[in-house]
Amino acid sequence: MKWQPDSRTCIDPISKMTRRNTITLTILSLILAASLTANVLTFRKARGYYLQLHAIRLDPLGLGAFPNASPAMLPPAIVFFGDSRARQWPAPDGWKGATIVNRGIGNQTTAQVLGRFPQHVASLKPGLVVLQVGVNDLKTIPLFPSEKEKIVRNCQANIARLVRDAVESGSRVVVTTIMPLGKVPIERRPFWSDDVATAIKEVNATITAMGGERVSVFDTGQILAGPDGTVDPKYSRDLLHLQPEGYAALNRAIAPLLAP
């Protein structure tokens, strides 16, 4: 009797090879798709930074961001001033006190904010200035580690100058500590370091000492930070920015300081 292979246990070598090739091709296709997606995202981000860089060169201080106040417009009583964190800060819900105007501009450093103070704040003659600025200075430390001390020192000096200029122009000031950071996303880790968080603590110590007769210090960390010192996930939108819930929490705490 001639032996016949058992079809239940014998695997056709050709079929086995075909299956392996299919799996390999699928894996390679997934890797290629992931690589293409990453390249597209990287290109978009790089293009965004490139456009941002050249926009800043056209208007370094962002003076064109807001039209000059009309002579017929009553001066606002409160100006929120600073970077994107200030820009995204809404007026408290149901606020019926003084008029609130926002003069924040995204990505600005303390030097840029200081340079546009006369046009965007002093010209409005506000009774109160809420100042949130500084993180865009300190986030450059991983890129220029040898300049860390200078970056921190300039940031401290510029914030102190902003507070002084606001008081000398007749305004009360609420200067906020630099908000704590969120989780560092994987794509930013090669360009990030713990030195940023350390520098924020250093600058915030300087800000805390600025309180005085016409200057109130508002500690954002007490409201936003979780046990590990980063922004509580329920408040965090990304590394640097907040969800609306974060601003709602800040507004509940800051409202008494906004009263005339």
C-alpha positions as a Markdown table, in Angstrom:
| # | Residue | x | y | z |
|---|---|---|---|---|
| 1 | Met | 0.0 | 0.0 | 0.0 |
| 2 | Lys | 1.4 | 3.3 | -1.1 |
| 3 | Trp | 1.9 | 5.9 | 1.8 |
| 4 | Gln | -0.1 | 9.1 | 1.5 |
| 5 | Pro | 0.6 | 12.2 | 3.6 |
| 6 | Asp | -2.0 | 13.1 | 6.2 |
| 7 | Ser | -3.6 | 16.3 | 5.0 |
| 8 | Arg | -4.5 | 17.2 | 8.6 |
| 9 | Thr | -0.8 | 17.5 | 9.7 |
| 10 | Cys | 1.1 | 18.2 | 6.5 |
| 11 | Ile | 1.5 | 21.9 | 5.5 |
| 12 | Asp | 2.2 | 22.8 | 1.9 |
| 13 | Pro | 5.6 | 24.6 | 2.0 |
| 14 | Ile | 4.5 | 27.0 | -0.7 |
| 15 | Ser | 1.4 | 28.0 | 1.3 |
| 16 | Lys | 3.5 | 28.5 | 4.4 |
| 17 | Met | 6.0 | 30.7 | 2.4 |
| 18 | Thr | 3.1 | 32.7 | 0.9 |
| 19 | Arg | 1.6 | 33.3 | 4.4 |
| 20 | Arg | 5.0 | 34.5 | 5.7 |
| 21 | Asn | 5.4 | 36.8 | 2.7 |
| 22 | Thr | 1.9 | 38.2 | 3.3 |
| 23 | Ile | 2.7 | 38.9 | 7.0 |
| 24 | Thr | 6.0 | 40.5 | 6.1 |
| 25 | Leu | 4.4 | 42.6 | 3.4 |
| 26 | Thr | 1.7 | 43.7 | 5.8 |
| 27 | Ile | 4.2 | 44.7 | 8.5 |
| 28 | Leu | 6.3 | 46.6 | 6.0 |
| 29 | Ser | 3.2 | 48.4 | 4.7 |
| 30 | Leu | 2.3 | 49.5 | 8.2 |
| 31 | Ile | 5.8 | 50.7 | 8.8 |
| 32 | Leu | 5.8 | 52.6 | 5.6 |
| 33 | Ala | 2.4 | 54.2 | 6.3 |
| 34 | Ala | 3.6 | 55.2 | 9.8 |
| 35 | Ser | 6.7 | 56.7 | 8.4 |
| 36 | Leu | 4.8 | 58.6 | 5.7 |
| 37 | Thr | 2.4 | 59.9 | 8.4 |
| 38 | Ala | 5.2 | 61.0 | 10.7 |
| 39 | Asn | 7.0 | 62.7 | 7.8 |
| 40 | Val | 3.8 | 64.6 | 6.8 |
| 41 | Leu | 3.2 | 65.7 | 10.4 |
| 42 | Thr | 6.9 | 66.7 | 10.8 |
| 43 | Phe | 6.7 | 68.7 | 7.6 |
| 44 | Arg | 3.5 | 70.5 | 8.7 |
| 45 | Lys | 5.1 | 71.4 | 12.1 |
| 46 | Ala | 8.3 | 72.5 | 10.4 |
| 47 | Arg | 6.3 | 74.6 | 7.9 |
| 48 | Gly | 4.4 | 76.2 | 10.8 |
| 49 | Tyr | 7.6 | 77.1 | 12.6 |
| 50 | Tyr | 9.0 | 78.5 | 9.4 |
| 51 | Leu | 6.0 | 80.7 | 8.7 |
| 52 | Gln | 5.9 | 81.8 | 12.4 |
| 53 | Leu | 9.6 | 82.7 | 12.3 |
| 54 | His | 9.2 | 84.9 | 9.2 |
| 55 | Ala | 5.9 | 86.5 | 10.5 |
| 56 | Ile | 7.9 | 87.5 | 13.6 |
| 57 | Arg | 10.6 | 89.1 | 11.4 |
| 58 | Leu | 7.9 | 91.2 | 9.7 |
| 59 | Asp | 6.4 | 92.4 | 13.0 |
| 60 | Pro | 8.8 | 91.5 | 15.8 |
| 61 | Leu | 6.7 | 92.8 | 18.7 |
| 62 | Gly | 3.3 | 92.0 | 17.3 |
| 63 | Leu | 2.3 | 95.6 | 17.3 |
| 64 | Gly | -0.1 | 95.0 | 14.4 |
| 65 | Ala | -2.1 | 92.3 | 16.3 |
| 66 | Phe | -4.6 | 94.7 | 17.7 |
| 67 | Pro | -6.0 | 97.9 | 16.2 |
| 68 | Asn | -5.4 | 101.1 | 18.1 |
| 69 | Ala | -8.2 | 102.0 | 20.5 |
| 70 | Ser | -10.7 | 104.4 | 19.0 |
| 71 | Pro | -10.8 | 107.8 | 20.7 |
| 72 | Ala | -14.5 | 107.2 | 21.3 |
| 73 | Met | -13.9 | 103.9 | 23.0 |
| 74 | Leu | -14.0 | 104.0 | 26.8 |
| 75 | Pro | -10.8 | 102.7 | 28.3 |
| 76 | Pro | -11.1 | 99.1 | 29.6 |
| 77 | Ala | -10.7 | 98.7 | 33.3 |
| 78 | Ile | -8.9 | 95.3 | 33.1 |
| 79 | Val | -6.3 | 94.1 | 30.5 |
| 80 | Phe | -5.2 | 90.5 | 30.4 |
| 81 | Phe | -1.7 | 90.7 | 29.0 |
| 82 | Gly | 1.1 | 88.3 | 28.0 |
| 83 | Asp | 1.6 | 85.2 | 25.8 |
| 84 | Ser | -0.8 | 82.5 | 24.5 |
| 85 | Arg | -1.7 | 81.5 | 28.0 |
| 86 | Ala | -3.0 | 85.0 | 28.6 |
| 87 | Arg | -4.5 | 85.1 | 25.1 |
| 88 | Gln | -6.6 | 82.0 | 25.8 |
| 89 | Trp | -7.7 | 83.2 | 29.2 |
| 90 | Pro | -11.4 | 84.1 | 29.0 |
| 91 | Ala | -13.3 | 86.5 | 31.3 |
| 92 | Pro | -14.9 | 84.8 | 34.2 |
| 93 | Asp | -18.4 | 83.4 | 33.5 |
| 94 | Gly | -21.1 | 85.9 | 34.3 |
| 95 | Trp | -18.6 | 88.7 | 34.9 |
| 96 | Lys | -20.5 | 91.9 | 35.3 |
| 97 | Gly | -17.7 | 94.1 | 36.7 |
| 98 | Ala | -15.4 | 96.2 | 34.7 |
| 99 | Thr | -14.8 | 95.8 | 31.0 |
| 100 | Ile | -12.2 | 93.1 | 30.3 |
| 101 | Val | -9.9 | 93.3 | 27.2 |
| 102 | Asn | -7.4 | 90.7 | 26.2 |
| 103 | Arg | -4.0 | 91.6 | 24.8 |
| 104 | Gly | -2.2 | 88.3 | 24.8 |
| 105 | Ile | -0.2 | 87.1 | 21.8 |
| 106 | Gly | 0.9 | 83.5 | 21.3 |
| 107 | Asn | 4.6 | 82.5 | 21.4 |
| 108 | Gln | 5.8 | 85.8 | 22.7 |
| 109 | Thr | 8.7 | 86.2 | 25.1 |
| 110 | Thr | 8.9 | 88.6 | 27.9 |
| 111 | Ala | 11.0 | 90.9 | 25.7 |
| 112 | Gln | 8.3 | 91.1 | 23.1 |
| 113 | Val | 5.6 | 91.6 | 25.6 |
| 114 | Leu | 7.6 | 94.4 | 27.3 |
| 115 | Gly | 8.2 | 96.1 | 23.9 |
| 116 | Arg | 4.5 | 96.4 | 23.1 |
| 117 | Phe | 3.4 | 97.4 | 26.6 |
| 118 | Pro | 3.1 | 101.2 | 25.7 |
| 119 | Gln | 0.8 | 100.6 | 22.7 |
| 120 | His | -1.2 | 97.6 | 23.9 |
| 121 | Val | -1.6 | 98.4 | 27.6 |
| 122 | Ala | -0.5 | 101.8 | 28.7 |
| 123 | Ser | -2.5 | 103.5 | 25.9 |
| 124 | Leu | -5.7 | 101.9 | 27.2 |
| 125 | Lys | -5.1 | 103.3 | 30.7 |
| 126 | Pro | -6.5 | 100.2 | 32.5 |
| 127 | Gly | -7.2 | 100.2 | 36.2 |
| 128 | Leu | -5.9 | 96.6 | 36.4 |
| 129 | Val | -3.4 | 94.5 | 34.4 |
| 130 | Val | -3.3 | 90.7 | 34.7 |
| 131 | Leu | 0.1 | 89.6 | 33.6 |
| 132 | Gln | 0.9 | 86.0 | 32.5 |
| 133 | Val | 4.2 | 85.6 | 30.7 |
| 134 | Gly | 7.6 | 83.9 | 30.8 |
| 135 | Val | 7.3 | 80.3 | 29.6 |
| 136 | Asn | 8.3 | 81.1 | 26.0 |
| 137 | Asp | 11.7 | 82.4 | 27.3 |
| 138 | Leu | 12.3 | 79.4 | 29.5 |
| 139 | Lys | 11.3 | 76.7 | 27.0 |
| 140 | Thr | 14.3 | 77.7 | 24.9 |
| 141 | Ile | 16.8 | 76.6 | 27.6 |
| 142 | Pro | 17.2 | 73.0 | 26.1 |
| 143 | Leu | 18.1 | 74.6 | 22.8 |
| 144 | Phe | 20.7 | 77.0 | 24.3 |
| 145 | Pro | 21.8 | 75.3 | 27.5 |
| 146 | Ser | 24.9 | 77.4 | 27.9 |
| 147 | Glu | 22.6 | 80.5 | 28.0 |
| 148 | Lys | 20.4 | 79.1 | 30.8 |
| 149 | Glu | 21.4 | 81.6 | 33.5 |
| 150 | Lys | 21.1 | 84.6 | 31.1 |
| 151 | Ile | 17.7 | 83.4 | 29.9 |
| 152 | Val | 16.4 | 83.1 | 33.4 |
| 153 | Arg | 17.9 | 86.4 | 34.5 |
| 154 | Asn | 16.4 | 88.3 | 31.5 |
| 155 | Cys | 13.0 | 86.7 | 32.1 |
| 156 | Gln | 13.0 | 87.8 | 35.7 |
| 157 | Ala | 14.2 | 91.3 | 34.8 |
| 158 | Asn | 11.6 | 91.8 | 32.1 |
| 159 | Ile | 8.7 | 90.6 | 34.3 |
| 160 | Ala | 9.8 | 93.0 | 37.0 |
| 161 | Arg | 10.0 | 95.8 | 34.5 |
| 162 | Leu | 6.5 | 95.0 | 33.2 |
| 163 | Val | 5.1 | 95.1 | 36.7 |
| 164 | Arg | 6.9 | 98.4 | 37.4 |
| 165 | Asp | 5.8 | 100.0 | 34.2 |
| 166 | Ala | 2.1 | 99.0 | 34.8 |
| 167 | Val | 2.2 | 100.5 | 38.4 |
| 168 | Glu | 3.9 | 103.7 | 37.2 |
| 169 | Ser | 1.2 | 104.1 | 34.5 |
| 170 | Gly | -1.4 | 104.1 | 37.2 |
| 171 | Ser | -2.6 | 100.5 | 37.1 |
| 172 | Arg | -3.0 | 97.9 | 39.8 |
| 173 | Val | -1.3 | 94.6 | 38.8 |
| 174 | Val | -2.1 | 90.9 | 39.3 |
| 175 | Val | 1.1 | 89.1 | 38.2 |
| 176 | Thr | 0.6 | 85.4 | 37.9 |
| 177 | Thr | 3.2 | 82.8 | 38.5 |
| 178 | Ile | 4.3 | 81.0 | 35.3 |
| 179 | Met | 1.8 | 78.1 | 34.9 |
| 180 | Pro | 3.1 | 74.6 | 35.5 |
| 181 | Leu | 3.8 | 72.4 | 32.6 |
| 182 | Gly | 1.8 | 69.5 | 31.2 |
| 183 | Lys | 3.2 | 66.1 | 30.2 |
| 184 | Val | 6.1 | 66.3 | 27.7 |
| 185 | Pro | 4.9 | 64.6 | 24.4 |
| 186 | Ile | 7.3 | 62.2 | 22.8 |
| 187 | Glu | 8.0 | 64.3 | 19.8 |
| 188 | Arg | 9.3 | 67.2 | 22.0 |
| 189 | Arg | 11.5 | 65.1 | 24.3 |
| 190 | Pro | 14.6 | 65.4 | 22.2 |
| 191 | Phe | 14.3 | 69.2 | 22.5 |
| 192 | Trp | 13.3 | 69.3 | 26.2 |
| 193 | Ser | 14.9 | 69.0 | 29.6 |
| 194 | Asp | 14.1 | 69.1 | 33.3 |
| 195 | Asp | 15.9 | 72.5 | 33.3 |
| 196 | Val | 12.7 | 74.1 | 32.0 |
| 197 | Ala | 10.7 | 73.1 | 35.1 |
| 198 | Thr | 13.6 | 74.1 | 37.4 |
| 199 | Ala | 13.8 | 77.5 | 35.7 |
| 200 | Ile | 10.1 | 78.0 | 36.1 |
| 201 | Lys | 10.5 | 77.5 | 39.9 |
| 202 | Glu | 13.3 | 80.0 | 40.0 |
| 203 | Val | 11.4 | 82.7 | 38.1 |
| 204 | Asn | 8.3 | 82.0 | 40.2 |
| 205 | Ala | 10.2 | 82.6 | 43.4 |
| 206 | Thr | 11.1 | 86.0 | 42.0 |
| 207 | Ile | 7.5 | 86.7 | 41.0 |
| 208 | Thr | 6.3 | 85.7 | 44.5 |
| 209 | Ala | 8.5 | 88.4 | 46.0 |
| 210 | Met | 6.9 | 91.1 | 43.8 |
| 211 | Gly | 3.8 | 91.5 | 45.9 |
| 212 | Gly | 3.2 | 95.0 | 47.3 |
| 213 | Glu | 0.7 | 97.7 | 47.8 |
| 214 | Arg | -0.5 | 97.8 | 44.2 |
| 215 | Val | 0.8 | 94.4 | 43.1 |
| 216 | Ser | -1.0 | 91.1 | 43.9 |
| 217 | Val | 0.7 | 87.7 | 43.1 |
| 218 | Phe | -1.6 | 85.0 | 41.9 |
| 219 | Asp | -0.2 | 81.5 | 42.3 |
| 220 | Thr | -1.4 | 79.4 | 39.4 |
| 221 | Gly | 0.4 | 76.2 | 40.6 |
| 222 | Gln | -1.7 | 75.9 | 43.7 |
| 223 | Ile | -4.8 | 75.7 | 41.5 |
| 224 | Leu | -3.5 | 73.7 | 38.5 |
| 225 | Ala | -0.8 | 71.4 | 39.6 |
| 226 | Gly | -1.3 | 67.7 | 40.5 |
| 227 | Pro | 0.8 | 65.7 | 43.1 |
| 228 | Asp | 3.7 | 65.4 | 40.7 |
| 229 | Gly | 3.9 | 69.2 | 40.0 |
| 230 | Thr | 2.7 | 69.0 | 36.4 |
| 231 | Val | -0.8 | 70.3 | 35.4 |
| 232 | Asp | -3.6 | 68.1 | 36.6 |
| 233 | Pro | -4.7 | 66.0 | 33.5 |
| 234 | Lys | -8.3 | 67.3 | 33.8 |
| 235 | Tyr | -6.9 | 70.9 | 33.2 |
| 236 | Ser | -4.2 | 70.1 | 30.6 |
| 237 | Arg | -4.6 | 70.5 | 26.9 |
| 238 | Asp | -1.0 | 69.9 | 26.0 |
| 239 | Leu | 2.5 | 70.7 | 27.3 |
| 240 | Leu | 1.9 | 74.4 | 27.6 |
| 241 | His | -1.8 | 75.1 | 27.4 |
| 242 | Leu | -5.0 | 74.5 | 29.3 |
| 243 | Gln | -8.4 | 73.1 | 28.7 |
| 244 | Pro | -11.3 | 75.4 | 29.4 |
| 245 | Glu | -11.7 | 73.6 | 32.7 |
| 246 | Gly | -8.3 | 74.9 | 33.7 |
| 247 | Tyr | -9.2 | 78.5 | 33.0 |
| 248 | Ala | -12.5 | 78.1 | 34.8 |
| 249 | Ala | -10.6 | 76.9 | 37.9 |
| 250 | Leu | -8.3 | 79.9 | 37.6 |
| 251 | Asn | -11.2 | 82.3 | 37.2 |
| 252 | Arg | -12.9 | 81.1 | 40.3 |
| 253 | Ala | -9.8 | 81.9 | 42.3 |
| 254 | Ile | -8.8 | 85.1 | 40.6 |
| 255 | Ala | -12.3 | 86.8 | 40.6 |
| 256 | Pro | -11.9 | 88.5 | 44.0 |
| 257 | Leu | -8.6 | 90.1 | 42.8 |
| 258 | Leu | -10.3 | 91.6 | 39.8 |
| 259 | Ala | -12.8 | 93.6 | 41.9 |
| 260 | Pro | -12.2 | 97.4 | 41.9 |
